[in-house]
């Protein structure tokens, strides 16, 4: 049961908010749990302040039977305790209303007493059950989301058996969840429309600022660009996006706090956050409270600057045109399809341009004071020398340059000791390809930029490269074999030299960057059908199959080894991996096994894996099977059909569970034709999609954006590949 709500936010529908006639001040709850029968029951007393005279008290309850409800109040003149006269249950609204015969007077205090009982389900919602094997027997345990709990992969790590990715996940998840002690517990959002305050802060503080202090070698501030910013920008570039602050219980992934922290300075930003926390300790807050705190610390009008970033849909693209004396910059709303209507393009954001320029001596400097506050602005600078907007890629926007300038930027970025930082190079790669997808540039020009960076030594640059190359890979999946082979040859040409340089084994002296770059390069080469790399992984896996000894498979290469040996193997490899899934050495080994089980090329094994989902897979693991199937070109259409064929069963399994949205996304979002979008609309037209309508709209937008990109760029890509192949003499 959730708390009786505080006062509703302006404009928020009452269907989501509880009445404000009473306020809870203390809960005294007792639970008794039966782990054999998988049931629970209990009773509680809730202290209330009566704010308005009332005969009714409403509270939230889901999948639970309420009984023995009574109220006690010293203010009642006759009987001070009265039983509930009527108990109305709204199952759809997850609400129960207790009605009493005698009204409770305004300004009085009361104690609400009630009992409850329910079943422990495996829904991962509220008070629920999970299971483990203990002393050879399956044992259940119960848990609630009021504690910091998580799946084993989020908390368990073995230094000798787990990979670096597992270590980073455990560290960031733990730090993120602990950050909620301040951003969520110490100060709580007033309502769900301010959920971003909790999640945005937990991400920035827990996954970036704090982790950077503990593990500076991980370069988490730079990694944020590819791990968070790029993906959030992709999601927010569709028409079905929504503002960060919305009057419904929904959240958004984009996070403008890193941009703001960079603009005012991290120390100033943190002082502002401290002011905000101090003023609202043990209370509720809304977005404007944060802006006031940072404004007080910085002396700037933060509300004016940030309002549209929070309240308006989407984000801008800044187009740069050059003049003899400088540049003209223009802002427009960015859409992945590149076609915002006039109505969709009304917002004017206040954009920190963060301009990097180079003087005659070759010294770079950054002007962080320039805000673009109008549709267009003219900025004087020397265009004969290198320059770049959005230095450090802190801003929540894209930058579109002319083809000639993009070529020059690529040349400077590729130069040894370039003035463009790691973060700058990551941003250039990301913007170039995404803008090409939106028809604000050519895909071939983006590929030229990527090709020019082939000698870069930074893992995070290569991670950004692979993120963007994978977008092209995903639209070419049904193109002719010769096109896909040419594409794979280009990918191999970029990453195989890294494998040759770094090898397959980690060395004690290897930096984090080296370990991650080796892992990435091997994975990409194997995905791109590099026969020698695949043979090396198969050799290591064969030893494991024959002996049960996994020592020849480095933990960081476990996922690539498992996946590629099933992809290029058969029944024997699949069965070995299934055993790993059922009895893994580590949580990360289990995840690797799940992805490997979805990687088969053989139709019979794919069908067997899909059936396995419904019979042998724990509910919290299901999304890994859907995710893995969606990136397997042999299983991509099968997983979409599988969800359609088993829709009723699957929606029942995940009823009320947030994971259902992920299953919808993974089932359809990788499809790439207009017919796919139409078929999807036809299938869902008579279904209740209220629990996942946002992700449904986003998936349709993504399919159509990719379909248009492929139609527009097919010849551009194939021509570029042919010219590259000729110039490379392959």
N, C-alpha and C positions, 0 to 999 in steps of 0.2 A: 504494500500500500504506500502511496506517496503522500507527501505532506499536503495539507490544505494550502492553496496558493495564496501568495501575497496579492497586492492590488494589480489588476490587469493593465497591460501596456495599452496605450491609446491605439485604437483601430484594430485590436486583436479580437477575433470572433469569440463570443462566449462559449461556443461549442468546445473550445479547447481549454478554457479557463474555468476554474472552480469559483463559486460565488465568494464574495469577500465579506460575508456577514460574520464570520468567525475567523480567529487566527490561532493556530496551534502554538503552544509555547514549550511543551515537553511531551515526549513519548516514553511510555513504560511498557515494553513489549516482551512477551514470553513465548518461545517457540518450542514445540516438541516434534522431533523428526524421527520417522520410522524408515530406516534405510533398507529394510527387508521388503516392506509393503510399498515403499516409495511414496509415502504420504507425509503430510505434516499438519499440525494443528496448533492453535495457540490462543492467547487472550491478551488484551492490552487495555491500558488506560491512557487517554490523551487529554492533557490539560488545555483548556481553551479560554481565550478572551472573547467575549461576545461583543462584537463591534456594532451590530444592528439587531434590534429585536427580531427574533426569528423562531419559528417552530421546526425549521428544517436545517439539517447539517449534511452537506455532501462531501464525499471523499472518493478518491480513485481506488479501484480494485479491479483486478483482471484474473480470470480463471480461478476464482476462490469463492467459497461459500461463507457468507457472513451470517452470524446468528447471535442471540442473546445481547442485543443492543439496548443500552439504557443510558440515561443522562442523570447526573447529580449536580445540583446547584444550590448553594446556600441562599441564593436570592429568591428561590421559589417560596411563595408564602404558604402553600398547603403542603403537599408531599414534596420533599426536597429531591427525591429520586423518582424518576418515571421511566417506564419501559417504552420502547419504540412502538408507536401505534401502527406504523406502516413502513415497510422497507422496499423501496423501488430500485430495481436494478436495470441499468442501461448497459447491456453487454457490449454493444457496438462502440459506445463512448467510454467504456471501461470506467463506469461511475456508479456509485451507490448513494442514494439519498435516504437518510433516516428522518422520519416525520414523527413529531411528538404532539401530544394533546395540549400542553400548556406552553405558551411562548416563553422563551428565555429573554429576560430584560437586557436592554442595551447597557453596556458598561459593567456587566456582571462577569463572573468567572464560572466555569463549569468543567466537569470531568465526563468525557465520553468513554463508556466502557463497551467492549464488544469482544466476540470470539470469532474464530475463523478456522477453516480447514480446507485443504486442497491437495492436489497430486503433484509430486515432483516430476516435472517433465524434462526432456533433454533439449529444450528450446533455446538455451543460453539467454533467457529473459527472466528478470525478477529473481525469485528463489528457485533454482533449478538443480538438476542432477548431472553428474558426469560419472565416469567409471575408470577403473584401472585394474591391473592384474597384481594381486598381492599373494605371495606364497602359492602361486599356481592357480588361484581362484579369481574370478571376476568379482570385484568389489565396487560398490557405489559410494559416492560421497556427494554432499550437497554444498552449494555455495551461492552467494548473492553478490550482486554488483556493488553493494555498499562497501566491500573490501577491495584492495588492489589485487585482483586475480587475473590470470591469463592462461592461455594455452602453453604447453610445455616449451614450445619453440620461442616463446617470449621471455622465459625466465631461466631455462636450464642450459648450461654451457659447460663443456668439457674441453679444457685447454689442449689436450692431446688428441682429441677425436673430432672436435667441432671445427668448422671453417671460420674464417675471419668474418664472413657475412653474418654468421650466427652470433658472434661476439658483439658485433655492432648493433644487431637487432636487440639483443638482450639489454645492452647498455642504453640504447635510445628509448626503448619501450619503458624500462624502469624509470629513467629520468623523466620522461614525458608524464608518466602516471604520478610520480612524486610531485611534479610541478603543479598538478591539480590540487595539492594540499593548499597552495596559495591561490591559484586561479581556478576556483570552483568550490573549495571548502572555506578558506578564510574569507574570500569575497565571492559571492555567488551571483550569477547573472539573474536579472529580474525575471526574465522569461526566455523561452527558446529562441526568440528572434535575436537574442544576444548570445547565442551559443558560441559564436565565433570568438567572443572574448575569452571563453574557457579554452577552446581548442587552438585558437591562434597563438595564445600565450604559451600553452603547454608545448606546442611545436617549436616556437622560437626560443623560449627559455630552456625547455627540457631537451630538445634535440639539437640545438645549435649553440647557444651561449654557454650553457653549463657543460655540455659534452666537449666543447672546444677547450675548456679549461682543464678537463681531465685527460682528454686524448687529443692534444693539439696536432699530432701527426696524422690524424684522420682528415683534416681540412674540411670539417663539417660545414663551415660557412660557405665554402665553395661548392661542396657537394649538394647543398640545399638547392642550387640552381637546377641540377638535373633530377634530383630526387623529389623535389617538391614544386619549385616554381614552374618548370617547363610543363609538368603534367597538369598543374592547376590552370595554367594558361591555355593548354589544349582543351580542357574541360569547359572553360569559360568562354571559348571562342565559338560556341554554338548558340543558335537562336533560343534554345530551350534553357539557357542559363538563367540565373536569377540574381538579384542583389545579395550582398553578403548578409545584410540585415533584412529578414523577411518576417511577416506577421504570422508565420505558421511554424510548427515544430520541424524545421528542416535546417540543415547546415550546408556550408559551402566550403570548398577546399582552398580557394585562393586566399592568400594571407598578405595584407599590405603592411604588416608591422615591421618586417625586415627593411622595406623601403623607407618607412618613416624613421626607424632607428638610424639608418645610414644618413638620412637627410639632416636630422638634428644632432647626430653624434650619439654613439652607443652609451657613453657615460651620462649624457643629458637625458636620453631616453629612459635609462634605468632610474635616474632620480625622479623623473616624472611618474614612472610606474610605482616607485616607493611612496610617493605622495598619494597616488590613487589608492593603493592598498591601505595606507594608514587611515584615510578618510572613510573607507567603506569596510573596515574590518568587522567580521561577523555580521555583515549586512548584504544587501543586494545592490547591484550596479547596472547601469546601462552604458552604451557606447560613449555618450557625451561626457560621462564622468572620467573616462580615460583621457579623452582629449583635453579636458580641463587640467588634469594632473600633468600631462606632458607640456601643455601650453604654459603652465605655471613655471615649470623647470626651464623651458627654452625661451620664454618671452615671445613666442610666435603664435599666430592665430591658427592653431592646429585644426580646430573645428572647420574653419573655412577651407583649409587645404584638403582635409580628408573626407568631408561630407559625401562627395560624389563617388569616392572610391568604395564607400560602404553602402550607400542608398541606391545607387544606380546599377543597371545591368551591364556586365561585361567590362571591358578595358580598352584602351586606345592603341592604335598604331601611329607612330610618328613618322611621317614621310619627310625626307630630307632632299631638297633641291639646292644646287650650288649656283652662286652668282659670282661676278668678278670680285666682289668685296666680302663675301661671306656665304651664309646659308639661309634659306627660308624653310622653316619647319611648320608642318601642319598636322593637327591631330584629328583622327576620325575613329569611330568605333571599329574594332577589329572583329571580323567574323571569319571562320575557317573557310567559308565559301566565297569570301571577298565581295559580298554584294549587299551591304547594309542599305536598307531603304532610308528615305529622308527622315521618317518618323523614328527609325532605330538609331539615327545618327545625330541626336539632339544634345547629348551630354558633352559638356566641356569640363575636362578634368584639370586639376592643378598638378602638372607633371614636373618632377625634378629631373632636369635634363642631364645633369652630371657630365659636363662636356670635357673630354680629354683632348688637349692640343699639344703640339710639339714646337718648341722655339727653334731659332737658327742654330743653336748649339746642340740640338738633338735631345734636349731635356724635356720630359713630359710634365705637364701640370694639369690639375683637374679643377674646374670651376663648379663647385657644388651649390652655388647660390641661385642659379638660373631656374626659374619656374616658368613653364609654359602655361599661361592662364587664359589664353585666347585661342581661337581656332587656328590662327596663323601668327607667326612672329618672324622677324628678321634678326639674325644674329651675326655681327661682324667677326670674321676669323680668317686666317690665312689657309685657303683650301689647297695651296700648293704643297702643304706639309700634311702629315698624317693627322687625322682627327677622328673622334668616335663619340657618339652619344651613349648614355646609360653605362657609364664607366662602372666596372665591377658587376654589371648585370644585377643591380639591386632593385631597379624599377620594375613595376608591374605593367610593362608595356612592350611592344615590339617596335623595332626601328627599321624602316625601309629606305635603303640607299639606291642610287642609280646603279645600273650594271657596271658602269665604269668605276664608280667608287667602291663597289663591292669587290671588284677585282683587285684594286689597290689595297683594300683592307686585308684581303687574303694574302697578298704578297708581304705586307708588313707583319701580319700575324705569324707567317711561316718563317720569318727572318730570325736567326739566332739572336738572343738578347732583344727581342721585340719590345716596343713600348707598350704593347697590348698584353695585359696580364693573363694568367690562367682563366680568371673569371670572364675577362673580355673575350677570349677565344671561344669559350663555351657559349657565350651569348651570341656571338657571330654565327656559329654553326647552327644553333637552334633557330634563330630568326630567319636565316637564309632559306632553309627548307620549308619552314612553316609558312613563310610569306609566299613562296612558290606555290605551295598547295592552295593558297588563297588567291592565286592569280595576280599577286602583286610582285611577281618576279618569275624567273624561269627555273625549273627544276635543274636544268643543265648548269645554270650559273651557280646554284647551291652545290652541285656535285664538283664543279671546278674548285670552289672554295675548300671543300672537304679534301679533295685530291691534293691541294697545295699544302695541307697540314700533315702529310703522311710521315714526316720526320719528327713530329712532336713527341716529346718524351713523357708528358704528363698523363697519368691514368684518367683523370677527370675530363680532360679534353677528349680522349678516346671514348670515354663513357658517353659524352655528349654526341660524339660522332655516331656511335652505334645506336643510340636512341633515335636519332634522326634517320639513319640508314634503314633502320627497322621499319620505319613508316613507309618507305618505298618498298621494302621487302613485302610488306603486308598487302600492298595493292597489286603486286606482280604475281601473286600466288597462283592465279589461273591463266597466266600468260603462257605462250608457247615455250617448250623446253629450251630452245636456243636462246630466248630472251632471259630466262631465269638462269641459265648457265653463264651467260655473259655477265649478268648482275653478280652472281656468286664469284666469278673470276675477279671482278673489281673488288669485292669485299675481301677475298683472299689476298689480293695484292697489297691491301692496306695492313692486314693483321698478321699474315704469315711471317713477315720479317721480325715481328715482335716475338712470336713463338720461337723462331730460330735463335733470337738473341737471349731470351730468358729461359728457355727450356720448359720442363714440366715439374721440376722439383723445387720446393722452397728451400732457401738457405737461411741459416740462423741470422745472418746479417741483413737479410732482405728488409727493406722498408715496407710500410703498409702500402704505399703507392705501387711498389714492384709486385707485391703479392696480388693485389687487385688487378693490375694490368696484365699479369700472366694469366690469371683466371679468366678475364674478359677475352683476351686474344685467343686462347684455346677454345673457348665456347663459340666465338664467332667463326673461327676457321672450321670447326666441326659442323656448325650449322650451314656454312657455305660449301659443304661437301668436299673439304680438303681430305683427300684419300690417305695421305701420310699421317695426318693428325688423328683421323678416325682409327686407323690401324694401330697407332700407339695406345689410344684409349682402350681399344678392344683387347690388346695384348695384356694390359693391366687387369682388365675385367676377367679375362679368361683364367688368370691365376687365381682370382677370387672365386670364380665358379668351381674350379677344380679342387681348391684347398680350403676354402672358407676363410682364407687369410686376406684381409683387405689392406695390408700394409703397403702394397704397391700403388694404391690409389690415394693420392694426397687429399686430405679433407676438402681443400679448396677446389679440387677438380672432381669431387664426387658427383655432383649434379650433372656436369657435362659427360662424365664417364657413363653413369647410369642411363641418361637420356639417349645418348648416341648408340650405346650398345643394344638397347631395345629397338631403337629406330632402324638400325642396320642389321638387327639380329632376327630372332624368331621366338618360338615357343619356349625354348630352354632359357634364354635370357629373361623373358617376361616372367617365368615362374620363379627364377632366382630373386628378381626384384620384388615380386609379390611377397615372398618370404621376408625380405628386408622390411617392407611396409608393415607387416604384421608383428615383427620383432626387431625394431631398429636399435642400433647402438646409441644413437643420439636423436633428439628431435629434428635436427637438420638433415640427418640421414633419412628419416621418415618423409620429410618434405621432398627430398631428392627422389625418393622411390615413387612418391605419388606422381610427380611430374614425369618420371620415366615410364610409368604404367600407361600414361596418356600419349606417349610418343610413338607407339607402334605404327608401322606402315601397313601391316596386314589387316584386311577387313575383319577377319574372324577374331583377331585379338582386340581390335577396336570395339567390336560388338560385345565381346566378353567383358571388357573393361567397363563399358557403359552399364551392363547388367550388374556388375560388381558394385557400382555406386549405390544401387537401391537395396543391396542385401548385406554388404560387409563393411561399409564405410560409415564412420562416426559422423554425426551431423556437422561438427565443426571442421571436418576434413573435406566435405563435399566440394567446397568452392575451389580447392586445389585441382580436383579432377576436371571441373569445368574450365578453369583457367588454362590448364595444360592442354586440354582438347582444343581450345580455341586457337592456339598457336601452332597446332599440328595441321598442316594443309590437307592431310589425309582424313582428319577427324573433324575438321571445322564445320562442314555441313552436317555431319552426323550428330554433333552435339546439339545443333539447333533443332534438328528433327527429333532427337531424343527428348528434349524439353517439351516439344509440342506433343509427342506421343504420351508422355508421362506427366502432363501439366497438372492434372488434378491431384495426383499422388504427391508430386513435388511441392505444390503450393500448400497442401495439407501438412507435409513434413515441416515446412518452414513458416507455418502460420504465425504471424506476429513477430517473425525474426528478421532482423535487418539484412541477413545474408541472402534473402531472396532476391534483393536488388542486384547483388553481385552475380547471381546465377543468370538472371535475365541479360545483364550486360555481357558476360562471357559467352553466352549462347549465340548472340546475334551481332555484336558490335564489330567483329572482324570481317563481316560480309561486305561485298564491294560493288553490288549492282543495284540499279533502281528497282529491278524486279524483286530483289531480296527485301528492300524496304517496303514495297507494296505487299508482298506476301506476309511480312511481319505485321503490317497494319491490318490485313485481312484476318489473320489469326487472332489478334487481340481485340478486334472491334466489338465482340460480344462478351468480353471478359471483364471482371472487376479488377481494374489496374490501379486502384487508388493507393495501394501500398507501395507501388513502384512506378508511378506515372512519370516522375522526373527522369529516372534512368531509362525508361522506355523512350521518352522523347529525345534524350541525349543519344541513345543508340541509333535511332532513326536519323538524327542529324549527322552522326558520324558516318553511317553507311552512305548517305547521300553526298556528303563532302568528299569521301574517298572515291565514290563513283565518278563525280565530276572531275576530280583531280586526275584520275586514271584516263578518262576520256580526253581531257585536255592535254595531258603530258605524255601519253603513250609514245607518240612519234619523237618527241623531244628526248625522252629517256633512251629509246632504242638507237637514235642517231648519235647521241652522246656516247653511248657504250661502244658503238661501232668505231667511232673516231678515237676513243680512248684505247680500244684494243689495238687499233692500227698503229697509234703512236707508241704504245707499249711493246709492240712487236710480239704479241702473244698469239 
